[in-house]
Structure formats: structure tokens, C-alpha cells
Amino acid sequence: MAIIITNDCINCGACEPECPNTAIYENGVTWTWSKGTKLTQVEMEDGTVVAGDLPNEPINPDYFYIVPMKCTECKGFHEEPQCAAVCPVDCCVPDPDYVESEEELLAKKAWLHAE
């Protein structure tokens, strides 16, 4: 499953540089598929294709957030999610809304980085 940042976040920013997929963004900041990945375009669930560098609305205006579609729990990079490892207030936790197997997370990593 993806990791989520809870509202206990103190906005310290320790997690952001640790993410190998660039899935973590500062509160209120737009995100893109292409930042930190090799994606130039993405086919959405409805079949539309969007440019990878197209800005997407921030997921959270109040504290750092993780884009669940870019989060792989650091599978294929590290033994554990690095955001959780460095978080001083333990607010990086598994997101029950995005449950994925290890195989799915590794496939997502390969897709994000065009392996």
C-alpha cells in the first residue's frame, strides 16, 4: 500500500528529499507525474492521456503530502519507506485506501522509471 502523511505532520520537510519517486510534495504545491520519474505522459483510468509535466492540484493545502499513485513504499530502492524512517513525529503511515502487493509496487516502480 502507499504511505500517507497524517495531520500530525509538523511540516519539517525531512521526508521530501528521501523519496526516490518524488512522490512527496510540500503543502499547497502542485505535483507532476514527470518530476523524479521518466514519465512523459500518463494514460488515465478513463483512457485520456495527459502530459507528464502537467501540474496537478495539491492533495493537501495544510501539510506535506504523498501522491499515492507515485508511492512504491520505496520497494526496489530501500528495505523500508524512507519517509517513515526519517519522520520525527511518525506521521508517515500505511494508507489503507491504497493497498498494493509487493509485486504491484515493484511494477509501479518499473513503470515510473521506465525500466
Phi, psi and omega in degrees: 000159177286167176260147176235149175260122183280172180287005172280356181303135178258010178058039179283334178082006181298328185286323190307308182288349182277343186283118180288346180255001186051050179265355183254131182229151178291149180309132177081354182272137176291156179235159177227156175292323188284333182299118178080005179230182176255012182285128175257337176205158182224133174271122182280170182301329181275004178094348177289149179249130179240149178294141181296333181266008178290124180293138177249150181300144177300143178281330180218128180274349189254332180209166180310150181219160179245130175282110187298331181287347177254350183277129177241015184056025180067014178301135182086352178242311186221166180287334182215160177299121185290330178298317180292324182294327183260352184291122182285346181241012177052045180259004175263105187229162177301138180265109183294347179277349182228074181271124180222148177283167177300321179297318179294320179294320178292324176294321178295319177302313180298320179294314182297326187250013175048054180274000000 
